Amino acid sequence: MTQADFVVVANRLPVDRTPDGEGWRRSPGGLVTALEPVMRRADGAWVGWAGQPDVELDPFEFDGVHLVPVALTASDVQNYYEGFSNDTIWPLYHDVIAAPTYKRAWWDAYVRVNRRFAEAAAAAASPHAIVWVQDYQLQLVPKLLRELRPDLTIGYFHHIPFPAYGLYSQLPWRKQVLEGLLGADVIGFQRVADAGNFARAVRRQLRFETKASGILVPDGEGGTRVALAKAFPISIDAESYIELAQRPEIQQRAKEIREGLGNPRKILLGVDRLDYTKGIRHRLKAWGEILEDGRATVEDATLVQVASPSRERVDAYVQLRDEIEMTVGRINGDYDTTTHTAIRYLHQSYPREEMVALFLAADVMLVTALRDGMNLVAKEYVASRIDNRGVLVLSEFAGAADEMGSALLINPHDIDGLKDTIVRALEMPSAEQGRRMRALRKRVRDHDVEDWSREFLEALSTFHDRASSARAAAEVEAHDDEEDAE
């Protein structure tokens, strides 16, 4: 088997089957978007599930990256992925917006599948390689991998929030998860607060000493090693969105979108996975009340809500879709005219080109997440606004709020405050739009995905270099001992 000096381990491979089932195509999604430029340069290996249960695949090459599929059974998908990952960890880590479910059978599957990923990564990594583990589905992999391959330098990045200790402590397997994460040399989080929550949990549960961003972890041999836990805010490949926004055919498509909506004075846009953390219900409620109050009409403005399908076999998501579609139907029934609509609801996924056209067409971007690790859509919208116009309304509970202070920040639970901010965004003068958007675009361009990955990998390389120096010193000492023995 081909071994690589740089290995990414993620729940999913960065590819999906083509519709004919014969080939592969690049996957949509924030993680793939964020890591694609890194992997293209690194000539590395990517370990992940191919997205189909009960299918065994050999490693293969795609777009210059060596892909190592991990097989999952239908039972694994149900228990490890839909169960523990998305019905236990996801709601718990998102401030218990929905109630987490704790099932021992799900935990057993999570342990079993994490071990399978760790074994695949251990086999794919060359001696003394760097391995970068991604996200909450694989929180046990760092420790399991360190046990299998103590020669490796291991990083872990957590793409979702890490909860406050009072919430985290509910988890029956709280110590095992912390120990799993501390198998990494560098543990990255989206926000400073997330890294602080993690360190607090480590102190309370494991009684390990923490100093600044360092955590002293027993090495199993009577000594300790230092693990680094700190914030590395993720970003996007900003230049790719700028390039798309400059294309005449995409600018033309943006005009067609406006015409198709009846050329309202303003277009508001929401783009989310259909998830209870995204605050879609709060957004719809605020917009419906704005129309009811007469503060806007459907001729003034239309809300376009893209809600891409998500976890359609999880009960909470089925219920959420029903609620949202009933709300959209009620608001449209009350306020639509024969030529204009209150809400254009799109339960579909779109290619990046169509998304950039939507960003160009939209005067106001609504990001009303109740809790979000980062929210890359906010950054994608800003990068696409090459005209330095448009308004970003951004939840203070999204990680992006730490970096994007020139947005209109809102508390999505405050419906009256949200309504006032939406109306303010609709009425914002061009000069203020320009001032705010230029500041936002500078931040996104200066701190893009390359900056994120470079900062994380530089931190990880420090540990790698330290280990290399220790090996070299040990070899010199062993050589000197041999000469003394002679």
C-alpha positions in Angstrom: 0.0 0.0 0.0 1.2 3.5 -0.9 2.2 5.5 2.2 2.1 9.3 2.5 4.0 11.8 4.6 0.8 13.8 5.1 -2.5 12.2 5.8 -5.9 13.7 6.3 -8.5 11.6 8.2 -12.1 12.6 7.9 -15.5 11.0 8.1 -16.0 11.3 4.4 -13.7 11.1 1.4 -13.7 14.4 -0.6 -15.6 12.7 -3.5 -19.1 11.4 -4.3 -20.2 8.9 -6.9 -21.3 10.4 -10.2 -25.0 10.0 -11.1 -24.2 7.1 -13.4 -22.4 5.3 -10.6 -19.3 4.8 -12.8 -17.0 7.5 -11.6 -16.3 10.1 -8.9 -16.7 13.9 -8.6 -15.6 16.4 -6.0 -18.0 16.7 -3.0 -19.7 19.9 -1.9 -19.3 21.0 1.7 -17.3 23.2 3.9 -14.6 20.7 4.9 -13.8 19.7 1.4 -13.8 23.3 0.3 -11.4 24.2 3.1 -9.0 21.3 2.6 -9.0 21.0 -1.2 -6.2 23.6 -1.8 -4.1 22.0 1.0 -4.4 18.5 -0.3 -3.7 19.6 -3.9 -0.3 20.9 -2.8 0.6 18.2 -0.4 0.4 15.1 -2.6 -1.0 13.4 0.5 -3.5 10.7 1.3 -7.1 11.1 2.5 -8.7 8.5 4.7 -12.5 8.5 4.8 -15.8 6.7 4.1 -17.0 6.8 0.5 -20.6 7.5 1.5 -22.1 4.1 0.6 -22.8 1.5 3.2 -21.7 -2.2 2.8 -19.3 -1.3 -0.1 -15.6 -2.4 0.0 -13.3 -0.3 -2.2 -9.6 -0.4 -2.8 -7.5 2.8 -2.4 -7.6 4.9 -5.6 -6.3 8.2 -7.0 -8.5 11.3 -7.7 -7.4 14.7 -8.8 -3.8 14.1 -7.5 -4.8 12.8 -4.1 -4.5 9.2 -2.9 -7.9 8.2 -1.4 -8.1 5.4 1.2 -11.8 4.3 1.7 -13.0 3.0 5.1 -15.9 0.6 4.8 -19.0 1.2 7.0 -21.9 -1.2 7.3 -25.5 0.0 7.3 -25.5 -0.7 11.0 -22.3 1.5 11.4 -24.0 4.3 9.6 -27.1 4.1 11.7 -25.3 3.8 15.1 -22.0 5.6 14.7 -23.0 8.3 12.3 -26.7 9.0 12.5 -26.8 7.9 16.1 -23.8 8.9 18.2 -22.3 11.6 15.9 -25.5 13.3 14.9 -28.0 12.5 17.6 -25.7 12.6 20.6 -22.6 14.8 19.9 -24.1 17.3 17.5 -27.0 18.5 19.7 -24.9 18.3 22.9 -22.1 20.4 21.3 -24.6 22.9 19.9 -25.9 24.0 23.3 -28.6 21.3 23.5 -30.8 23.2 21.1 -32.3 19.8 20.6 -32.1 17.1 23.3 -29.1 14.7 22.9 -29.8 10.9 23.0 -27.4 8.7 25.0 -27.4 5.1 23.9 -24.7 2.6 24.9 -25.0 0.7 21.6 -24.3 4.0 19.7 -21.2 4.6 21.8 -19.9 1.0 21.2 -20.3 1.6 17.4 -18.5 5.0 17.7 -15.5 3.3 19.4 -15.5 0.5 16.9 -15.6 2.8 13.8 -13.1 5.2 15.3 -10.7 2.3 15.7 -11.2 1.3 12.1 -10.3 4.8 10.9 -7.3 4.9 13.2 -6.0 1.6 11.7 -6.5 2.8 8.2 -4.6 6.0 8.9 -1.8 4.1 10.6 -1.5 1.9 7.5 -1.5 4.9 5.1 1.1 7.0 7.0 4.8 6.7 6.3 7.3 6.7 9.2 7.2 9.9 11.2 4.4 11.3 9.0 2.0 14.1 9.9 -1.6 13.1 10.3 -4.5 15.6 10.5 -7.8 14.3 11.9 -10.9 16.2 11.2 -14.0 16.8 13.3 -16.4 15.4 15.9 -17.1 12.0 14.2 -13.5 11.0 15.0 -12.7 12.3 18.4 -11.2 9.0 19.6 -8.9 8.6 16.6 -5.9 10.7 17.9 -5.4 8.5 21.0 -6.0 5.3 19.1 -3.6 6.4 16.4 -0.9 7.4 18.9 -1.2 3.9 20.5 -0.8 2.3 17.0 1.9 4.7 15.7 3.7 6.6 18.4 6.1 7.9 15.7 3.5 10.1 14.1 2.8 13.8 14.7 -1.0 14.1 15.1 -3.2 17.1 14.7 -7.0 17.3 15.3 -9.3 20.1 14.2 -12.8 20.5 15.7 -15.1 22.2 13.1 -18.1 22.6 15.5 -18.4 24.3 18.8 -17.1 22.7 22.0 -19.7 23.2 24.7 -19.4 24.8 28.2 -18.5 22.4 30.9 -22.0 22.4 32.5 -23.3 20.9 29.2 -20.3 18.7 28.3 -20.4 17.0 31.7 -23.8 15.4 30.7 -21.9 13.1 28.3 -21.6 9.6 29.9 -18.3 9.0 28.1 -16.9 12.5 28.8 -13.5 11.3 30.0 -13.0 8.9 27.1 -13.7 11.6 24.6 -11.3 14.0 26.3 -8.6 11.4 26.4 -9.2 10.6 22.7 -8.7 14.2 21.7 -5.6 14.6 23.9 -3.9 11.9 21.7 -3.2 14.8 19.3 -0.2 17.1 19.6 -2.3 20.1 18.4 -6.1 20.4 19.0 -7.6 23.2 17.0 -10.9 25.0 17.6 -12.9 27.6 15.8 -13.1 30.1 18.7 -11.0 31.1 21.7 -14.1 30.3 23.8 -14.2 26.7 22.5 -10.6 26.1 23.3 -11.2 27.5 26.8 -14.2 25.2 27.3 -12.1 22.2 26.3 -9.3 23.1 28.7 -11.8 23.6 31.5 -13.3 20.2 30.8 -9.8 18.6 30.9 -9.0 20.3 34.2 -12.4 19.3 35.8 -12.5 15.7 34.5 -8.9 14.6 34.1 -7.2 16.9 36.6 -4.4 17.6 34.0 -2.5 20.8 34.4 -3.1 23.5 31.8 -0.7 26.5 31.1 -1.9 29.1 28.6 -2.7 27.0 25.5 -0.7 24.0 26.7 -2.0 20.9 28.4 0.3 18.5 30.3 -0.7 15.0 29.3 0.8 11.9 30.9 2.8 9.9 28.3 2.2 6.5 29.9 5.9 6.2 30.8 5.9 8.3 34.0 6.6 11.5 32.1 4.4 14.1 30.4 4.1 15.7 27.0 2.5 19.0 26.1 -0.6 19.2 23.8 -1.5 22.5 22.3 -5.2 23.4 22.4 -6.0 26.8 20.8 -8.2 28.6 18.3 -7.4 28.4 14.5 -10.5 30.1 12.8 -11.2 28.3 9.6 -11.8 30.2 6.3 -12.5 29.8 2.6 -10.6 29.9 -0.7 -11.5 33.6 -1.1 -9.9 34.1 -4.5 -11.9 31.3 -6.1 -15.1 33.1 -5.1 -13.8 36.4 -6.4 -12.9 34.8 -9.7 -16.4 33.3 -10.1 -18.0 36.6 -9.2 -16.1 38.3 -12.0 -17.3 36.0 -14.7 -19.8 37.7 -17.1 -22.0 34.6 -17.3 -22.4 34.4 -13.5 -23.2 38.1 -13.3 -25.8 37.6 -16.0 -27.2 34.7 -14.0 -27.5 37.0 -11.0 -29.6 39.4 -13.2 -31.8 36.5 -14.3 -32.4 35.5 -10.7 -33.6 39.0 -9.9 -35.9 39.0 -12.9 -37.3 35.6 -12.0 -38.3 37.0 -8.6 -40.1 39.9 -10.2 -37.3 42.4 -9.8 -38.0 43.3 -6.2 -36.2 46.3 -4.8 -34.2 44.1 -2.4 -33.5 40.4 -2.1 -32.7 38.8 1.2 -30.9 35.5 1.1 -30.4 32.6 3.6 -28.2 29.6 2.7 -28.1 26.8 5.1 -28.1 23.1 5.6 -31.6 22.2 6.9 -30.5 22.0 10.5 -32.1 23.2 13.8 -28.9 25.0 14.7 -29.2 27.4 11.8 -32.0 29.6 13.1 -34.1 29.2 10.0 -37.4 29.2 12.0 -36.3 32.4 13.8 -35.5 34.1 10.4 -38.8 33.1 8.9 -40.7 34.3 11.9 -39.0 37.7 11.8 -39.6 38.1 8.1 -43.3 37.1 8.4 -43.8 39.7 11.2 -42.0 42.4 9.2 -44.6 41.8 6.4 -47.4 41.6 8.9 -46.3 44.9 10.5 -46.2 46.6 7.1 -42.5 47.5 7.4 -41.9 45.9 4.0 -44.0 44.4 1.2 -43.4 41.6 -1.2 -42.8 44.2 -3.9 -40.1 45.7 -1.7 -38.3 42.6 -0.9 -38.2 38.8 -1.3 -36.5 36.3 1.0 -34.8 33.5 -0.9 -34.2 30.6 1.5 -31.9 27.8 0.2 -32.1 24.8 2.7 -30.0 22.0 1.4 -31.2 18.5 2.5 -29.5 17.1 5.6 -29.7 13.9 7.7 -33.1 13.1 6.2 -33.4 9.8 8.3 -33.0 11.6 11.6 -36.4 12.3 13.2 -35.5 15.8 14.4 -34.6 16.8 10.8 -37.8 15.4 9.4 -39.8 17.4 11.9 -37.8 20.5 11.2 -38.5 20.3 7.5 -42.2 19.9 8.1 -42.3 22.9 10.4 -40.3 25.1 8.0 -42.4 24.2 4.9 -45.6 24.8 6.8 -44.3 28.3 7.9 -43.2 29.2 4.3 -46.6 28.1 3.0 -48.5 30.1 5.6 -46.5 33.3 5.0 -46.7 33.0 1.2 -50.4 32.3 1.4 -50.9 35.5 3.4 -48.6 37.9 1.4 -47.9 36.6 -2.1 -49.3 38.4 -5.1 -49.6 37.1 -8.6 -46.2 38.7 -9.5 -44.2 38.7 -6.3 -43.5 36.1 -3.5 -42.7 36.6 0.1 -40.3 33.6 0.3 -38.8 31.6 -2.4 -38.0 28.3 -0.6 -35.5 25.9 -2.3 -34.9 22.6 -0.6 -32.0 21.7 -2.9 -28.2 21.8 -3.1 -26.6 24.0 -5.8 -23.2 24.1 -7.5 -20.8 26.8 -6.4 -21.4 28.8 -9.6 -25.1 29.1 -8.9 -24.4 30.0 -5.2 -22.1 32.9 -6.3 -24.9 34.1 -8.7 -27.3 34.1 -5.7 -24.7 36.0 -3.6 -24.4 38.6 -6.3 -28.2 38.9 -6.6 -28.7 39.3 -2.8 -28.7 42.7 -1.2 -28.9 41.2 2.3 -27.4 38.0 3.6 -29.1 36.5 6.7 -26.9 34.2 8.9 -29.1 33.7 12.0 -27.4 30.5 13.5 -28.4 29.7 17.0 -24.9 28.1 17.4 -22.3 27.6 14.7 -18.7 26.6 14.7 -17.8 29.1 12.0 -20.3 29.5 9.2 -18.4 29.7 6.0 -21.4 30.9 4.0 -21.0 34.3 5.7 -17.4 34.5 4.3 -18.4 33.2 0.9 -21.0 36.0 0.5 -18.5 38.6 1.5 -15.8 37.3 -0.9 -18.3 37.3 -3.7 -19.3 40.9 -3.3 -16.8 42.4 -5.6 -18.9 45.6 -5.9 -18.4 46.3 -2.2 -22.1 46.4 -1.7 -24.6 44.2 0.2 -25.2 43.8 3.9 -24.3 40.8 6.1 -26.6 40.2 9.1 -24.7 37.8 11.3 -25.5 35.9 14.5 -23.2 36.6 17.4 -23.4 32.9 18.1 -21.6 31.9 14.9 -17.8 31.6 15.0 -17.5 34.1 12.1 -18.8 36.9 14.5 -15.4 36.9 16.2 -13.7 38.0 13.0 -16.5 40.0 11.2 -17.3 42.9 13.5 -18.3 45.1 10.5 -21.4 42.9 9.9 -24.7 43.7 11.6 -24.5 41.4 14.6 -27.7 40.0 16.0 -29.1 37.7 18.7 -31.4 35.4 16.7 -33.5 34.7 19.8 -34.4 38.4 20.0 -37.1 38.4 17.3 -37.8 42.2 17.7 -34.1 43.0 17.5 -33.7 40.7 14.5 -36.6 42.4 12.8 -35.1 45.9 13.4 -31.8 44.8 12.1 -33.3 43.3 8.9 -35.2 46.5 8.2 -32.0 48.5 8.9 -30.1 46.3 6.4 -32.8 46.8 3.8 -32.6 50.6 4.2 -28.8 50.9 4.7 -27.3 53.7 2.5 -24.7 52.7 -0.2 -21.9 54.6 1.5 -22.3 52.6 4.8 -22.7 49.3 2.9 -19.4 50.1 1.1 -17.6 51.0 4.3 -18.7 47.8 6.1 -18.2 45.5 3.1 -14.7 46.7 2.4 -13.6 45.9 6.0 -15.3 42.5 5.8 -13.7 41.7 2.4 -10.2 42.7 3.7 -10.6 40.3 6.6 -11.7 37.4 4.5 -9.0 38.0 1.8 -6.2 38.4 4.4 -7.3 35.4 6.4 -8.2 32.8 3.8 -8.1 29.0 3.9 -4.4 29.0 3.1 -3.7 31.2 6.1 -5.8 28.8 8.3 -4.1 25.7 7.1 -0.6 27.3 7.2 -1.1 28.5 10.8 -2.3 25.0 11.9 0.3 23.1 10.1 3.1 25.4 11.3 2.0 24.7 14.9 1.9 21.0 14.1 5.3 21.2 12.3 6.8 22.5 15.6 6.0 19.3 17.3 7.2 17.3 14.2 10.5 19.1 14.2 10.9 18.7 17.9 10.3 14.9 17.6 12.9 14.8 14.7 15.5 16.6 16.8 14.8 14.2 19.7 15.3 11.2 17.4 18.5 12.7 16.0 19.8 13.3 19.6 18.9 9.8 20.6 20.7 8.4 17.6 23.9 10.4 18.4 23.7 9.3 22.0 23.3 5.7 21.0 26.2 6.0 18.6 28.4 7.5 21.3 27.4 4.7 23.7 28.5 2.1 21.1 31.8 3.8 20.6 32.4 3.9 24.4 31.5 0.2 24.6 34.2 -0.6 22.0 
